[in-house]
Amino acid sequence: MSDLVPIIITAIVSPLTLEVIRYLFSKSSEQTRTVNAKIEGLEKRVDELKDKNFRQAIEIEVFKAQLAERDHQMTERDKLIAELKQEIDELRKDRTAS
C-alpha cells in the first residue's frame, strides 16, 4: 500500500500540472501575440511617419528652390527698375538742359 500512494499522487498531480502548464503557456502565447500585434502596428506607423517626413522634406526643398528663383527674379526686377530710373533721370536732365 505504501508503494501505491506515490503512484496515486503522481497520477492525480500529473494531469493537473499539465493543465496548469498548458494554461500558463497559452496565456504567455496570447500575451506574446498581443505584444507582437502592437509591435507590428507601431512598425507600420513608424514607416508611415518616415514616408510622410520624406515627402515633406521633398516639398520643403521644392519650396526652397521656388523661393530662390523668385528671389533671383526680384533681384533682376530691382536691377531693371534701377536702370529705368537712371534713364528717366538722365532724360529729365537732358530735357531741362535743352
Secondary structure, 3 states (H helix, E strand, C coil): CCCHHHHHHHHHHHHHHHHHHHHHHHHHHHHHHHHHHHHHHHHHHHHHHHHHHHHHHHHHHHHHHHHHHHHHHHHHHHHHHHHHHHHHHHHHHHHHHC
